[in-house]
Amino acid sequence: MSLNPDRRDLRDDSGFTLMELMMTVTIIGFVIAGLTGIVISYFKTTVDTQARLTESHDVQFVAAYWQRDVASIGVRSFDAGTKTFPLQQSVDVTPACALPSGTVVATLAWSEYTSLDSTATPARVTVSYVAQADGTGYDLVRRRCSGATVDSTVEVAHSLNALPTKTCDVACTGSGANVPSVVNLNLSVLDPEGNGTTAYTATLSGERRQS
Protein backbone atom coordinates (compact mmCIF):
# COMPACT_ATOMS: atom_id res chain seq x y z
CA MET A 1 0.00 0.00 0.00
CA SER A 2 1.32 3.44 -0.91
CA LEU A 3 1.92 5.82 2.02
CA ASN A 4 1.46 8.91 -0.14
CA PRO A 5 -2.05 10.41 0.26
CA ASP A 6 -4.19 10.78 -2.79
CA ARG A 7 -3.98 14.30 -4.17
CA ARG A 8 -7.81 14.36 -4.38
CA ASP A 9 -7.98 13.89 -0.60
CA LEU A 10 -5.78 16.95 -0.08
CA ARG A 11 -8.08 19.25 -2.11
CA ASP A 12 -9.77 22.03 -0.02
CA ASP A 13 -13.49 22.27 -0.92
CA SER A 14 -14.25 25.27 1.39
CA GLY A 15 -15.20 28.76 -0.03
CA PHE A 16 -17.11 29.73 -3.18
CA THR A 17 -16.37 29.47 -6.80
CA LEU A 18 -16.33 32.65 -8.87
CA MET A 19 -19.63 31.68 -10.50
CA GLU A 20 -21.31 31.14 -7.12
CA LEU A 21 -20.02 34.49 -5.86
CA MET A 22 -21.32 36.32 -8.95
CA MET A 23 -24.74 34.69 -8.59
CA THR A 24 -24.89 35.66 -4.89
CA VAL A 25 -24.00 39.28 -5.61
CA THR A 26 -26.61 39.43 -8.37
CA ILE A 27 -29.35 38.01 -6.11
CA ILE A 28 -28.45 40.43 -3.28
CA GLY A 29 -28.65 43.30 -5.77
CA PHE A 30 -32.18 42.31 -6.75
CA VAL A 31 -33.21 42.01 -3.09
CA ILE A 32 -31.75 45.42 -2.16
CA ALA A 33 -33.41 47.07 -5.16
CA GLY A 34 -36.78 45.66 -4.13
CA LEU A 35 -36.37 46.65 -0.50
CA THR A 36 -35.26 50.17 -1.49
CA GLY A 37 -38.46 50.64 -3.48
CA ILE A 38 -40.54 49.46 -0.53
CA VAL A 39 -38.76 51.78 1.93
CA ILE A 40 -39.07 54.81 -0.37
CA SER A 41 -42.76 54.05 -0.91
CA TYR A 42 -43.26 53.71 2.85
CA PHE A 43 -41.69 57.07 3.65
CA LYS A 44 -43.60 58.78 0.84
CA THR A 45 -46.88 57.30 2.08
CA THR A 46 -46.06 58.32 5.66
CA VAL A 47 -45.34 61.93 4.63
CA ASP A 48 -48.50 62.15 2.53
CA THR A 49 -50.57 60.66 5.36
CA GLN A 50 -49.13 63.11 7.87
CA ALA A 51 -49.88 66.01 5.51
CA ARG A 52 -53.49 64.87 5.13
CA LEU A 53 -53.88 64.55 8.90
CA THR A 54 -52.57 68.08 9.41
CA GLU A 55 -54.83 69.50 6.71
CA SER A 56 -57.92 67.64 7.92
CA HIS A 57 -57.27 68.85 11.49
CA ASP A 58 -57.67 72.46 10.30
CA VAL A 59 -60.87 71.57 8.46
CA GLN A 60 -62.30 69.83 11.53
CA PHE A 61 -61.44 72.84 13.69
CA VAL A 62 -63.28 75.24 11.35
CA ALA A 63 -66.21 72.84 11.05
CA ALA A 64 -66.79 72.86 14.81
CA TYR A 65 -67.25 76.65 14.74
CA TRP A 66 -69.02 76.89 11.39
CA GLN A 67 -71.75 74.36 12.07
CA ARG A 68 -72.53 75.90 15.46
CA ASP A 69 -72.62 79.44 14.04
CA VAL A 70 -74.89 78.55 11.12
CA ALA A 71 -77.19 76.65 13.48
CA SER A 72 -77.61 79.88 15.50
CA ILE A 73 -78.46 82.31 12.68
CA GLY A 74 -81.73 84.17 12.95
CA VAL A 75 -82.01 87.93 13.49
CA ARG A 76 -85.54 88.76 14.65
CA SER A 77 -87.63 91.88 14.94
CA PHE A 78 -90.89 92.40 16.81
CA ASP A 79 -94.07 93.06 14.85
CA ALA A 80 -96.42 94.80 17.29
CA GLY A 81 -99.41 94.36 14.97
CA THR A 82 -99.17 90.60 14.64
CA LYS A 83 -97.31 90.03 17.90
CA THR A 84 -94.76 87.92 16.03
CA PHE A 85 -90.99 87.91 15.66
CA PRO A 86 -90.27 87.67 11.93
CA LEU A 87 -86.83 86.71 10.68
CA GLN A 88 -84.67 89.41 9.15
CA GLN A 89 -81.57 89.10 6.98
CA SER A 90 -79.15 86.90 8.90
CA VAL A 91 -76.37 86.14 6.39
CA ASP A 92 -73.98 88.67 4.82
CA VAL A 93 -75.08 91.37 7.24
CA THR A 94 -72.89 94.36 8.14
CA PRO A 95 -71.48 93.95 11.67
CA ALA A 96 -71.40 96.94 14.01
CA CYS A 97 -67.90 96.04 15.26
CA ALA A 98 -64.55 96.48 13.55
CA LEU A 99 -63.29 93.49 11.58
CA PRO A 100 -59.71 92.30 11.03
CA SER A 101 -58.08 93.36 7.78
CA GLY A 102 -58.64 90.97 4.89
CA THR A 103 -61.46 89.60 2.73
CA VAL A 104 -64.77 88.99 4.48
CA VAL A 105 -65.95 85.52 3.47
CA ALA A 106 -69.19 85.49 5.48
CA THR A 107 -70.92 87.28 8.32
CA LEU A 108 -73.63 85.37 10.18
CA ALA A 109 -75.97 86.99 12.69
CA TRP A 110 -78.62 86.17 15.27
CA SER A 111 -80.58 87.83 18.05
CA GLU A 112 -79.61 87.17 21.64
CA TYR A 113 -82.35 87.80 24.19
CA THR A 114 -81.15 88.73 27.68
CA SER A 115 -84.36 90.35 28.99
CA LEU A 116 -87.57 88.71 30.22
CA ASP A 117 -89.46 91.39 28.30
CA SER A 118 -90.13 89.79 24.92
CA THR A 119 -90.69 93.20 23.33
CA ALA A 120 -87.27 94.49 24.41
CA THR A 121 -84.76 94.94 21.61
CA PRO A 122 -82.37 91.96 21.72
CA ALA A 123 -78.63 92.23 21.24
CA ARG A 124 -77.45 91.33 17.76
CA VAL A 125 -74.56 88.88 17.65
CA THR A 126 -72.45 88.69 14.51
CA VAL A 127 -69.75 86.21 13.58
CA SER A 128 -67.49 87.15 10.69
CA TYR A 129 -65.05 84.87 8.86
CA VAL A 130 -62.21 86.89 7.36
CA ALA A 131 -59.46 85.54 5.06
CA GLN A 132 -56.11 87.22 5.61
CA ALA A 133 -53.27 86.96 3.10
CA ASP A 134 -50.27 85.09 4.50
CA GLY A 135 -47.44 84.72 1.99
CA THR A 136 -48.80 82.69 -0.91
CA GLY A 137 -51.89 81.54 1.01
CA TYR A 138 -54.49 82.68 3.51
CA ASP A 139 -55.37 82.37 7.18
CA LEU A 140 -59.03 82.26 8.21
CA VAL A 141 -59.97 84.35 11.24
CA ARG A 142 -63.30 84.20 13.11
CA ARG A 143 -64.46 87.30 14.99
CA ARG A 144 -67.53 87.24 17.23
CA CYS A 145 -69.17 90.52 18.27
CA SER A 146 -72.11 91.51 20.43
CA GLY A 147 -73.22 94.73 18.83
CA ALA A 148 -70.09 96.89 18.53
CA THR A 149 -68.24 94.94 21.22
CA VAL A 150 -65.67 92.39 20.09
CA ASP A 151 -66.16 89.19 22.09
CA SER A 152 -63.40 87.03 20.62
CA THR A 153 -61.04 86.66 17.69
CA VAL A 154 -59.73 83.20 16.75
CA GLU A 155 -57.57 81.98 13.86
CA VAL A 156 -59.45 78.86 12.85
CA ALA A 157 -57.40 77.78 9.82
CA HIS A 158 -54.11 78.50 8.14
CA SER A 159 -52.28 77.50 4.96
CA LEU A 160 -55.37 77.91 2.79
CA ASN A 161 -54.15 77.95 -0.79
CA ALA A 162 -57.27 79.70 -2.10
CA LEU A 163 -59.87 82.13 -0.82
CA PRO A 164 -62.70 80.27 0.93
CA THR A 165 -66.12 80.63 -0.68
CA LYS A 166 -69.64 80.55 0.75
CA THR A 167 -72.87 79.24 -0.77
CA CYS A 168 -76.47 79.22 0.47
CA ASP A 169 -79.42 77.03 -0.42
CA VAL A 170 -81.32 80.23 -1.35
CA ALA A 171 -80.17 83.83 -1.74
CA CYS A 172 -77.76 84.49 1.12
CA THR A 173 -79.30 87.94 1.67
CA GLY A 174 -82.86 86.64 2.02
CA SER A 175 -85.18 87.59 4.87
CA GLY A 176 -88.36 86.18 6.38
CA ALA A 177 -89.08 82.74 4.97
CA ASN A 178 -86.17 83.22 2.57
CA VAL A 179 -83.44 83.29 5.21
CA PRO A 180 -81.07 80.46 4.15
CA SER A 181 -81.60 77.15 5.88
CA VAL A 182 -78.23 75.77 4.76
CA VAL A 183 -74.98 77.69 4.42
CA ASN A 184 -71.83 76.00 3.09
CA LEU A 185 -68.18 77.00 3.43
CA ASN A 186 -65.74 75.67 0.83
CA LEU A 187 -62.09 75.29 1.89
CA SER A 188 -58.87 74.29 0.16
CA VAL A 189 -55.96 73.56 2.52
CA LEU A 190 -52.28 72.70 2.00
CA ASP A 191 -50.01 71.22 4.67
CA PRO A 192 -48.14 74.11 6.37
CA GLU A 193 -44.91 72.05 6.42
CA GLY A 194 -44.96 71.89 2.63
CA ASN A 195 -45.54 68.13 2.52
CA GLY A 196 -47.68 67.07 -0.39
CA THR A 197 -48.61 69.12 -3.42
CA THR A 198 -52.32 68.33 -3.72
CA ALA A 199 -54.68 70.50 -1.67
CA TYR A 200 -57.19 68.97 0.71
CA THR A 201 -60.63 70.34 -0.22
CA ALA A 202 -63.76 70.21 1.90
CA THR A 203 -67.26 71.66 1.96
CA LEU A 204 -68.50 72.45 5.47
CA SER A 205 -72.27 72.45 5.71
CA GLY A 206 -74.26 74.14 8.47
CA GLU A 207 -78.06 74.08 8.95
CA ARG A 208 -80.13 76.78 10.64
CA ARG A 209 -82.12 75.57 13.67
CA GLN A 210 -84.58 78.46 13.90
CA SER A 211 -87.73 78.33 11.83
VENFENBEL-V105210 format. One record per helix or strand of 2 or more residues. SS is the DSSP state (alpha for helix, beta for strand). FROM is the first residue (numbers start at 1). TO is the last residue. Records with the same first field share a line. If there is no record, write none. Layout:
SS: FROM-TO / FROM-TO
This chain:
alpha: 7-10 / 18-72 / 176-178
beta: 74-76 / 87-88 / 103-112 / 123-134 / 137-146 / 149-160 / 165-168 / 182-189 / 200-207
